[in-house]
Amino acid sequence: MEKNLKLFREKIREKKMIEGALEVLQWDLETVAPKKGKENLAQIVGYLSMKEYELTTSKEFEDCVEILKENIEKLNEIEKKEIEELAEDIEKMKKIPPYEYQDYSELIARTQGIWEEAKIENNYEKYRDSLKKIVEYTIKFANYHKKDEKNLYDVILKDYEKGMTTEKLDEFFSMLKKEIVPLLKKIKEKGNPKKQLLQKTKIENQKKFNRFIGEYLGFDFDRGVGAESEHPFTMNITKNDVRLTTKYMEDNPMSAIFSTIHETGHGIYEQQIRDNLQGTILASGGSMGIHESQSRFYENILGRDIHFWKNIYKKAQEFMPFLEKISLEDFYKEINLVEPSLIRTEADELTYSLHIMVRYEIEKGLLTNELNIDDLPKIWKEKMNEYLGVIPTTDSEGIMQDVHWAAGLIGYFPSYALGSAYAAQIYNTMKKEIDVDNILETGELFKIKEWLGNKIHKYGKLKETPEIIKEVTGEELNPRYYIEYLKEKYTKIYNL
Ligand SMILES: [Zn+2]
């Protein structure tokens, strides 16, 4: 037993090192790697993924986990959870033949470069075959992993959100649709004021202000770094090395600001994980849904609140002098402007879930073989028209706008919508315990960071999302809080 525990820790250390190297490579591929060097890096990613696969599926490691599993009652809380998770992973990994795993790892590393080029060139054909292969692999792997799930989409959903099923999501989305679409209609009838925030701002100024925002929210830049990428993301190597990216656009400074606030939410989560989880496989945020709840909480609930801006509007004016001519009230209304649009990452808080619904339905259709890859651009347009009333004229602004599928992340999108729902539910509890408005106005953001740290962040993967939500809010996921939050907010802003 002691011997096995020692071996286990050694192997985990090795696994974490390979994972760390993979993270750095992935980061490099998406931020600074030269175009012509990407193929080689993709091969290194493939090779290292293979090494990790070999380690996790080796007989020695498997036996070790097996023995520890038999003695699970003798382990501490952290070890118990690690063994449970690993036993599950090993079982899943073993079902995938090694050559398929390596081929798939290389495929997704390569496809991200292809997607990027295809998107710039608005050339779906260029991307289509790689996407097709990714979908085929996803279906193949889901078939390997299928147990008693009703369909293959339920199988892959579990990778992102344990306990989530197509049945539950269908109900969740139909509830949102029922409430959001009529609200959207009322808002459209009211109309929007003229936009004033799309003004040229030097990238250098934007970078400085975004850095300020990150620090203001509580992100520790001694243990983290920011860079630029086509698609913003956050990655953690350890809690002392958390990396955020932003995309800057000269004529739209608000875009980078809200994407920075979003990624900072992810980053703060990673930086607040308990020290005694470091070096274990539990040392990163929980499910995708709970992770997105934190980023969306920061981005929308805090970042689009008037109290938040009251305290830093002067600072914002220093970097964006055009704001001097815009009142805080008008600024607040514009950052909460509701307007159906083409791009998910630019979508307002209210229509955002409808963008997710488009992707959810396509993913579900692909996994059940009801949709054909060739038809995706057309289907995309139809669904956008149906839910949002807008139709993209290019595939770059349509089916190719997101990196997720190119990165193999089919089944991820629902987490964004679930994240918003978790966030509203958590906020409802937070308001009862601390004076959020006052904290925002006085700039004591650390109090919010601490609250989230103690209730959610510190646990990393030690607790499952349903358990955390129940502990923090006293009940299971209840989309009513999200719907009420949206209704209340927009009724006020639009005077409905
Ligand atoms: Zn996110």
Residues whose N, C-alpha, C, O or C-beta is under 5 A from the ligand:
A	BS01	ZN	S295
